[in-house]
Structures are given as C-alpha cells and as structure tokens.
C-alpha cells in the first residue's frame, strides 16, 4: 500500500496537483510564461502580425529582443500614467494589475485612474481602449474566451517576486 501511495504522490506532483516548488523570480522563468501564454509561441493577444496594446512578444522574440525592453519602465498603453513594470513596485506596475487586479465577472479590469490623468488616446493604436465613448482598461490576462482567466497562484507569485526583485533581464539574478 505504501508503494501505491508513493506512486500516486509522484504522479500528482508530475501533473501539478501536488504542492509545486516556488519558481525562482528570474527573467528566464518569467519569459517562459510569457512565451507560452502571451504571444511568443503563438498568434495570441501579444503575438502574430500585430500585438495588442502596442506589445508584440512574438516580434520581439523573433528579433532577439528581451521582453524586459518591452516591459520595464515603458508606459502602459491602456494607462500611460503607469509603467508596464515598475521594478520593485508591483502595485505601480500595469502588468501586475492586468494579471491579478480587481475585475468583474466577464474579466473586465476595474480600475480608477488618477484624477489628473488625461485619457486622450491615439486612434491608430487603440490606446487607451474606448467602449461606447468611455475608457476601458481591458481584460484580466491572460484572456480566455467567455470567462476571466487567471494564472495559477504560483505563477502570479513568480511575477510579483520578479517585479519585487527589480524585474531582472536575461542572465541577471
């Protein structure tokens, strides 16, 4: 019976049902999630011919550009008063808001911008997004048709820790 329990425990760990080991907050681990979920490996939201929110991970990957060049210290398309990633400060990083922020049942981000923010956008890029004449801050990422999707807690922890340690680039940390 002990051998069966050990086998079940091993199988559960392999398929992700056990307690996963925390991922180190390295660029390589973050880049692997981006590649798999955001557009590096597919024609999803931030890949293909055009990347949403002026963000194309597929193109960057093809050119050998680290994702940090697209994220760290770059103003967010949907809310340019905040950087996509503010090293050391997840709460001031648009990426963190898009990954785990408050949202409604359809996954729409519930966000109140600073009163001083000017939402004047650029029609060519669709930033910020408008819906029925009102600014919208998009959907929780990664997106899933018909329902909000959220990364597993250990992956969210990875992104938060990566931002907290300064959002290191390739080979750093």
C-alpha positions as CSV (number, residue, x, y, z in Angstrom):
1,X,0.0,0.0,0.0
2,X,2.9,2.4,0.8
3,X,4.3,1.9,-2.7
4,X,0.9,2.7,-4.3
5,X,0.7,5.9,-2.1
6,X,4.2,6.9,-3.2
7,X,3.3,6.3,-6.8
8,X,0.1,8.4,-6.6
9,X,2.1,11.2,-4.8
10,X,4.7,11.2,-7.6
11,X,2.0,11.2,-10.3
12,X,0.2,14.1,-8.7
13,X,3.4,16.1,-8.5
14,X,4.1,15.5,-12.1
15,X,0.7,16.7,-13.3
16,X,0.7,19.7,-11.0
17,X,-1.7,18.5,-8.3
18,X,0.9,18.5,-5.5
19,X,2.4,21.4,-3.8
20,X,4.6,23.0,-6.5
21,X,8.0,24.3,-5.7
22,X,8.1,28.1,-6.0
23,X,9.7,29.3,-9.1
24,X,12.8,31.5,-8.8
25,X,12.0,35.1,-9.9
26,X,14.3,35.0,-12.9
27,X,13.9,36.5,-16.3
28,X,14.1,33.0,-17.8
29,X,11.1,31.8,-15.7
30,X,9.0,34.9,-16.5
31,X,10.0,34.7,-20.1
32,X,8.8,31.1,-20.3
33,X,5.4,32.0,-19.1
34,X,5.2,35.0,-21.5
35,X,6.3,32.7,-24.3
36,X,3.7,30.1,-23.5
37,X,0.7,32.4,-22.6
38,X,1.0,35.8,-24.2
39,X,2.2,35.6,-27.8
40,X,5.8,34.5,-28.0
41,X,4.8,31.0,-29.0
42,X,1.6,31.7,-30.8
43,X,-0.6,34.2,-32.5
44,X,-2.3,35.1,-29.3
45,X,-3.0,38.6,-28.0
46,X,0.5,39.9,-28.0
47,X,1.9,38.0,-30.9
48,X,1.1,37.4,-34.5
49,X,1.1,40.2,-37.1
50,X,0.0,42.9,-34.6
51,X,0.3,42.8,-30.8
52,X,-2.4,44.3,-28.7
53,X,-1.6,47.4,-26.6
54,X,1.4,48.1,-28.7
55,X,3.1,45.0,-27.3
56,X,4.2,42.2,-29.6
57,X,6.2,39.4,-27.8
58,X,6.3,37.3,-30.9
59,X,8.1,40.0,-32.9
60,X,10.5,40.7,-30.0
61,X,11.3,37.1,-29.7
62,X,12.0,36.8,-33.4
63,X,14.3,39.8,-33.3
64,X,16.1,38.5,-30.1
65,X,14.8,41.4,-28.0
66,X,14.4,40.6,-24.4
67,X,10.9,41.0,-23.1
68,X,12.2,43.4,-20.4
69,X,12.8,46.0,-23.2
70,X,9.1,45.9,-23.9
71,X,8.0,45.9,-20.2
72,X,10.4,47.6,-17.8
73,X,9.9,51.3,-17.4
74,X,7.7,51.5,-20.5
75,X,4.5,53.4,-20.1
76,X,1.4,51.2,-20.4
77,X,-0.7,51.6,-23.5
78,X,-4.0,51.4,-21.6
79,X,-2.9,53.7,-18.8
80,X,0.2,55.6,-19.7
81,X,0.5,57.2,-16.2
82,X,1.9,53.9,-15.0
83,X,4.7,51.8,-16.4
84,X,4.1,48.3,-17.6
85,X,6.6,47.2,-15.0
86,X,8.0,49.4,-12.3
87,X,11.0,47.5,-10.8
88,X,10.5,46.8,-7.1
89,X,6.9,48.0,-7.1
90,X,4.2,45.6,-8.3
91,X,1.4,47.9,-7.1
92,X,2.6,50.5,-9.6
93,X,3.1,48.0,-12.4
94,X,0.3,47.8,-15.0
95,X,1.3,44.2,-15.7
96,X,0.5,43.3,-12.2
97,X,-2.9,45.0,-12.4
98,X,-3.6,43.1,-15.6
99,X,-2.6,39.8,-14.1
100,X,-4.4,39.9,-10.7
101,X,-6.3,43.2,-10.4
102,X,-9.9,43.7,-9.5
103,X,-12.2,42.6,-12.3
104,X,-15.9,41.9,-13.0
105,X,-17.4,38.5,-13.8
106,X,-16.5,38.9,-17.5
107,X,-12.9,39.7,-16.6
108,X,-13.0,43.5,-17.3
109,X,-10.4,45.3,-15.2
110,X,-12.0,47.5,-12.6
111,X,-9.6,50.4,-12.2
112,X,-9.9,54.0,-11.2
113,X,-7.3,56.2,-12.8
114,X,-5.7,59.3,-11.2
115,X,-8.0,62.3,-11.4
116,X,-5.2,64.2,-13.2
117,X,-4.8,61.5,-16.0
118,X,-5.7,62.7,-19.5
119,X,-7.1,59.7,-21.4
120,X,-6.5,61.4,-24.8
121,X,-5.7,58.5,-27.0
122,X,-4.2,57.6,-30.3
123,X,-6.8,56.2,-32.6
124,X,-4.2,54.4,-34.7
125,X,-3.0,52.3,-31.8
126,X,-6.3,51.9,-29.9
127,X,-4.7,53.2,-26.7
128,X,-6.3,53.7,-24.4
129,X,-9.2,51.5,-25.2
130,X,-12.7,53.0,-25.6
131,X,-16.1,51.3,-25.4
132,X,-19.2,53.3,-26.1
133,X,-17.2,56.6,-25.6
134,X,-15.9,55.5,-22.2
135,X,-12.3,54.5,-21.4
136,X,-11.9,50.8,-20.6
137,X,-8.9,49.1,-19.1
138,X,-9.3,45.9,-20.9
139,X,-9.5,42.4,-19.6
140,X,-7.7,40.3,-17.0
141,X,-4.7,38.5,-18.5
142,X,-4.3,36.0,-19.9
143,X,-7.6,36.2,-21.7
144,X,-9.9,33.3,-22.1
145,X,-13.0,33.3,-24.3
146,X,-16.1,33.9,-22.3
147,X,-14.6,33.9,-18.8
148,X,-11.8,35.6,-16.9
149,X,-8.7,33.5,-16.8
150,X,-6.1,33.8,-14.1
151,X,-2.8,32.3,-13.9
152,X,-2.2,29.7,-11.1
153,X,-1.1,31.3,-7.8
154,X,2.4,30.0,-8.1
155,X,2.8,31.8,-11.5
156,X,1.3,35.0,-10.0
157,X,3.8,34.7,-7.2
158,X,6.6,34.4,-9.8
159,X,5.6,37.6,-11.5
160,X,5.1,39.5,-8.2
161,X,8.5,38.3,-6.9
162,X,10.2,39.1,-10.2
163,X,8.9,42.7,-10.1
164,X,9.9,42.9,-6.4
165,X,13.5,41.9,-7.1
166,X,13.8,44.6,-9.7
167,X,12.5,42.8,-12.9
168,X,15.9,41.5,-13.9
169,X,16.7,40.8,-17.5
170,X,18.4,37.8,-19.2
171,X,21.2,36.4,-17.1
172,X,20.6,38.9,-14.2
173,X,19.9,37.5,-10.7
